[in-house]
């Protein structure tokens, strides 16, 4: 996977450093299983050091004249008023357009979304930005469908995150999709159990999913509403108005996994939330999450997260409630 970050004056360094460290950790975890693949690039108008917030310097190893094969392009947020920078960075905005036209997916955070608006890339599309600037962005870019109630949006390969925390949720989602559940578990363990929210899809987009198959969206919604119950794929197919064979074929094409796998993922995420937020017994968590026994629940949970439910709860509680020691 080839990931690039655009560097320009006034950006928050954490908009680059946090996802870089998370992706690097995920790639290392996947590499231990012979699956890791990561190429990071840092691009600016000119190669060399770029001074960002607080006088920090990040180094660009590519400029806008280089030919890059990029899968994901991150546009970091700015500190302070963005208007002057947005008006000056026309070369950056033109380069972003070229990358998108080549098939690159875009991830803009906070006021970095302004570059997408200036470039016309979110005209007529859903988007979001930092809450403080949302009213001003809505006024200045009325052709953009800004979502006031959503921290993350997606449409047509363009992702917008309202804050660094929202970007982090999105990166976790990407890591699970690209590197798998084991890599996700390692990254969560090392970085941010206390910040992880429960998301099957952590963003808003038209149609409510990452595809345009209405029947599959209905099936996903039905699963999310009934995962705690003993349900069969036949019931899901009936709710979606499809035969089981049709649903399996359409689901795998649209989502990239089977309905059974999606149901299991939703149940595990529900169990993680209960382990983090409640003191329920394991059997109660298992039943509330749709598993028919604590032994089966523990075996499946460990298989997919690389730790036992009890170990997960202990680690979360230790990170969340420990005072910490001075170094």
C-alpha positions as CSV (number, residue, x, y, z in Angstrom):
1,X,0.0,0.0,0.0
2,X,1.4,3.4,-1.0
3,X,0.4,6.3,1.2
4,X,1.4,9.9,0.7
5,X,1.1,13.0,2.9
6,X,1.1,16.5,1.5
7,X,3.2,19.0,3.6
8,X,2.6,22.7,3.6
9,X,3.0,25.6,6.0
10,X,0.8,25.8,9.1
11,X,-0.2,22.1,9.2
12,X,-0.5,20.2,12.5
13,X,2.4,17.8,12.7
14,X,0.1,15.3,14.5
15,X,-2.0,15.1,11.4
16,X,1.0,13.3,9.8
17,X,2.9,11.7,12.7
18,X,0.0,9.8,14.2
19,X,-1.3,8.0,11.1
20,X,2.3,7.4,10.0
21,X,3.2,5.6,13.2
22,X,-0.1,3.7,13.2
23,X,0.3,2.4,9.6
24,X,3.9,1.6,10.3
25,X,3.0,-0.5,13.3
26,X,0.2,-2.3,11.3
27,X,2.6,-3.1,8.5
28,X,5.2,-4.5,10.9
29,X,2.5,-6.7,12.5
30,X,1.4,-7.9,9.0
31,X,5.0,-8.4,7.9
32,X,5.4,-11.0,10.7
33,X,2.8,-13.0,8.9
34,X,4.3,-12.4,5.4
35,X,1.6,-9.9,4.5
36,X,3.1,-6.4,5.3
37,X,3.4,-3.9,2.5
38,X,3.8,-0.2,3.0
39,X,5.4,2.7,1.2
40,X,5.3,6.2,2.7
41,X,5.9,9.4,0.8
42,X,5.9,13.0,1.9
43,X,5.2,15.5,-0.8
44,X,5.5,19.3,-0.9
45,X,5.9,22.1,-3.5
46,X,9.7,21.7,-3.1
47,X,11.7,18.8,-1.7
48,X,13.4,19.3,1.7
49,X,12.3,20.6,5.1
50,X,8.9,22.2,5.5
51,X,8.3,24.3,8.6
52,X,4.9,23.5,10.2
53,X,3.2,24.4,13.5
54,X,5.4,25.3,16.5
55,X,8.5,25.6,14.3
56,X,8.7,21.8,13.7
57,X,10.1,20.7,10.4
58,X,8.9,17.8,8.3
59,X,11.0,16.7,5.3
60,X,9.4,16.2,1.9
61,X,11.1,13.5,-0.2
62,X,9.0,14.3,-3.3
63,X,7.7,17.5,-5.0
64,X,4.7,18.1,-7.2
65,X,6.7,17.3,-10.4
66,X,7.5,13.7,-9.4
67,X,5.4,10.9,-10.7
68,X,4.0,8.9,-7.8
69,X,1.8,5.8,-7.7
70,X,-0.3,6.7,-4.6
71,X,-3.2,4.6,-3.2
72,X,-4.0,7.0,-0.3
73,X,-3.3,10.7,0.0
74,X,-3.6,12.5,3.3
75,X,-4.2,16.2,3.5
76,X,-3.5,17.3,7.1
77,X,-5.3,20.0,9.0
78,X,-4.0,23.5,9.7
79,X,-3.6,25.3,12.9
80,X,-5.4,28.7,13.1
81,X,-7.1,30.5,10.3
82,X,-6.9,28.6,7.1
83,X,-8.0,31.2,4.6
84,X,-4.6,32.7,3.7
85,X,-3.0,29.3,3.2
86,X,-6.0,28.0,1.1
87,X,-5.6,31.0,-1.2
88,X,-1.9,30.5,-1.7
89,X,-1.7,26.7,-2.2
90,X,-3.0,26.5,-5.8
91,X,-0.2,24.2,-6.9
92,X,-0.9,21.8,-4.1
93,X,-4.6,21.8,-5.0
94,X,-3.9,21.1,-8.6
95,X,-1.6,18.2,-7.7
96,X,-4.3,16.7,-5.5
97,X,-6.8,16.8,-8.4
98,X,-4.3,15.0,-10.6
99,X,-3.8,12.3,-8.0
100,X,-7.5,11.8,-7.6
101,X,-7.9,11.5,-11.4
102,X,-5.3,8.8,-11.3
103,X,-7.5,6.8,-8.9
104,X,-6.0,7.8,-5.6
105,X,-8.3,8.0,-2.6
106,X,-8.2,11.2,-0.6
107,X,-8.3,11.7,3.2
108,X,-8.6,15.4,4.4
109,X,-8.8,16.3,8.0
110,X,-10.1,19.5,9.7
111,X,-9.4,22.6,7.7
112,X,-7.4,20.6,5.2
113,X,-10.8,19.8,3.7
114,X,-10.6,23.4,2.4
115,X,-8.1,22.3,-0.2
116,X,-10.6,19.8,-1.6
117,X,-13.3,22.5,-1.7
118,X,-10.9,25.0,-3.4
119,X,-10.0,22.3,-6.0
120,X,-13.7,21.5,-6.7
121,X,-13.3,17.9,-5.5
122,X,-16.2,18.0,-3.1
123,X,-18.6,20.1,-5.1
124,X,-22.0,18.3,-4.8
125,X,-20.5,15.8,-2.4
126,X,-20.9,15.2,1.3
127,X,-18.1,16.5,3.5
128,X,-17.3,17.7,7.0
129,X,-14.6,19.8,8.7
130,X,-13.7,21.0,12.2
131,X,-16.8,22.1,14.1
132,X,-15.4,25.6,14.7
133,X,-15.0,26.3,11.0
134,X,-18.1,24.3,9.8
135,X,-20.4,27.4,9.6
136,X,-17.8,29.4,7.7
137,X,-17.0,26.6,5.3
138,X,-20.7,26.0,4.7
139,X,-21.1,29.7,3.8
140,X,-18.0,30.0,1.7
141,X,-18.5,26.7,-0.2
142,X,-22.4,26.4,-0.5
143,X,-22.1,23.8,-3.2
144,X,-20.6,21.3,-0.8
145,X,-22.9,19.1,1.3
146,X,-21.4,19.7,4.7
147,X,-22.7,17.3,7.4
148,X,-23.1,19.0,10.7
149,X,-23.9,15.8,12.6
150,X,-21.0,13.6,11.4
151,X,-17.3,13.7,12.2
152,X,-16.3,11.5,9.2
153,X,-17.8,11.4,5.7
154,X,-17.1,9.5,2.5
155,X,-18.3,9.8,-1.1
156,X,-16.6,8.6,-4.3
157,X,-13.2,7.9,-2.7
158,X,-13.0,11.2,-0.9
159,X,-12.9,11.0,2.9
160,X,-13.2,13.9,5.3
161,X,-12.5,13.9,9.0
162,X,-13.5,16.7,11.3
163,X,-10.6,16.3,13.8
164,X,-7.4,14.4,14.5
165,X,-9.4,12.0,16.7
166,X,-11.9,11.4,13.8
167,X,-8.9,10.8,11.5
168,X,-7.6,8.3,14.0
169,X,-10.9,6.4,13.9
170,X,-10.7,6.3,10.1
171,X,-7.1,5.1,10.1
172,X,-8.1,2.2,12.4
173,X,-10.8,1.3,9.9
174,X,-8.3,1.4,7.0
175,X,-5.8,-0.7,9.0
176,X,-8.4,-3.4,9.6
177,X,-9.4,-3.5,6.0
178,X,-5.9,-3.5,4.6
179,X,-4.0,-5.5,7.2
180,X,-6.6,-7.5,9.1
181,X,-7.9,-7.9,12.6
182,X,-4.6,-9.1,14.2
183,X,-2.8,-5.9,13.0
184,X,-5.7,-3.8,14.2
185,X,-5.5,-5.4,17.6
186,X,-1.8,-4.7,17.9
187,X,-2.2,-1.0,16.9
188,X,-5.1,-0.6,19.4
189,X,-3.0,-2.2,22.1
190,X,0.0,0.0,21.5
191,X,-1.8,3.3,20.8
192,X,-5.3,3.8,21.8
193,X,-7.7,1.4,23.4
194,X,-9.1,4.2,25.4
195,X,-10.0,6.2,22.3
196,X,-11.4,3.4,20.1
197,X,-15.0,3.8,19.3
198,X,-17.2,1.0,18.0
199,X,-17.7,1.3,14.3
200,X,-18.4,-1.2,11.6
201,X,-18.2,1.7,9.2
202,X,-16.9,4.8,11.0
203,X,-18.3,7.4,8.5
204,X,-21.3,8.9,7.0
205,X,-21.9,8.6,3.3
206,X,-24.9,8.7,0.9
207,X,-26.6,5.3,1.1
208,X,-25.1,4.5,4.5
209,X,-22.4,2.2,3.2
210,X,-19.2,1.9,1.2
211,X,-21.1,0.8,-1.9
212,X,-24.2,1.7,-3.9
213,X,-26.0,-1.7,-3.6
214,X,-29.3,-0.8,-1.8
215,X,-30.2,-4.5,-1.0
216,X,-26.8,-4.9,0.7
217,X,-27.2,-1.7,2.7
218,X,-30.6,-3.0,3.9
219,X,-29.0,-6.3,4.9
220,X,-26.2,-4.5,6.8
221,X,-28.7,-2.3,8.6
222,X,-30.8,-5.3,9.6
223,X,-27.7,-7.2,10.9
224,X,-26.7,-4.2,13.0
225,X,-30.2,-4.1,14.5
226,X,-30.5,-7.8,15.2
227,X,-26.9,-9.0,15.9
228,X,-27.7,-9.9,19.5
229,X,-30.4,-12.4,18.4
230,X,-29.8,-15.9,17.0
231,X,-30.2,-15.0,13.3
232,X,-29.6,-16.9,10.1
233,X,-28.4,-15.6,6.7
234,X,-31.8,-16.8,5.4
235,X,-33.4,-14.2,7.7
236,X,-31.1,-11.5,6.5
237,X,-31.7,-12.4,2.9
238,X,-35.5,-12.3,3.5
239,X,-35.2,-8.8,5.1
240,X,-33.2,-7.6,2.1
241,X,-35.7,-9.2,-0.4
242,X,-33.0,-11.5,-1.9
243,X,-32.4,-15.2,-2.0
244,X,-29.5,-16.5,0.1
245,X,-27.4,-17.1,-3.0
246,X,-28.1,-13.6,-4.4
247,X,-27.3,-11.9,-1.1
248,X,-24.0,-13.8,-0.6
249,X,-22.9,-12.9,-4.1
250,X,-24.0,-9.2,-3.9
251,X,-22.7,-8.8,-0.3
252,X,-19.2,-10.1,-1.1
253,X,-19.0,-8.0,-4.2
254,X,-20.1,-4.8,-2.4
255,X,-18.5,-5.2,1.0
256,X,-15.6,-7.5,0.3
257,X,-16.7,-10.1,2.9
258,X,-19.5,-12.6,3.4
259,X,-22.6,-11.8,5.4
260,X,-21.5,-14.2,8.0
261,X,-18.1,-12.5,8.4
262,X,-19.8,-9.1,8.6
263,X,-22.2,-10.4,11.3
264,X,-19.3,-11.8,13.3
265,X,-17.4,-8.5,13.0
266,X,-20.4,-6.5,14.3
267,X,-20.8,-8.9,17.2
268,X,-17.1,-8.7,18.2
269,X,-17.2,-4.9,18.1
270,X,-20.3,-4.9,20.3
271,X,-18.5,-7.2,22.7
272,X,-15.5,-4.9,22.8
273,X,-17.7,-2.0,23.6
274,X,-19.3,-3.9,26.5
275,X,-15.9,-5.0,27.8
276,X,-14.7,-1.4,27.8
277,X,-17.7,0.3,29.2
278,X,-19.4,-2.2,31.6
279,X,-18.7,-4.6,34.4
280,X,-20.9,-7.4,33.0
281,X,-19.9,-11.0,33.4
282,X,-18.4,-12.7,30.4
283,X,-21.5,-14.9,29.9
284,X,-23.7,-11.8,29.9
285,X,-21.5,-10.0,27.4
286,X,-21.4,-13.1,25.2
287,X,-25.2,-13.3,25.1
288,X,-25.7,-9.6,24.6
289,X,-23.4,-9.7,21.7
290,X,-25.1,-12.6,20.0
291,X,-22.8,-15.5,21.1
292,X,-24.4,-18.6,22.5
293,X,-21.9,-19.3,25.3
294,X,-18.9,-17.8,27.1
295,X,-16.5,-20.5,26.0
296,X,-17.4,-20.1,22.3
297,X,-17.3,-16.3,22.7
298,X,-13.8,-16.4,24.3
299,X,-12.5,-18.7,21.5
300,X,-13.9,-16.6,18.7
301,X,-12.9,-13.3,20.3
302,X,-9.3,-14.4,20.8
303,X,-9.1,-15.8,17.2
304,X,-10.1,-12.4,15.8
305,X,-8.4,-9.9,18.2
306,X,-5.3,-11.9,19.3
307,X,-6.3,-11.6,22.9
308,X,-8.8,-13.1,25.3
309,X,-11.9,-11.0,26.4
310,X,-10.5,-10.9,29.9
311,X,-7.1,-9.7,28.7
312,X,-8.7,-7.1,26.5
313,X,-10.8,-5.7,29.5
314,X,-7.8,-5.7,31.8
315,X,-5.6,-3.8,29.3
316,X,-8.3,-1.3,28.6
317,X,-9.0,-0.7,32.3
318,X,-5.3,-0.4,33.1
319,X,-4.8,2.2,30.4
320,X,-7.9,4.2,31.1
321,X,-7.8,4.4,34.9
322,X,-4.1,4.2,35.9
323,X,-2.6,7.5,37.1
324,X,0.7,6.7,35.6
325,X,4.2,7.3,36.9
326,X,6.6,10.1,36.3
327,X,9.5,9.3,34.1
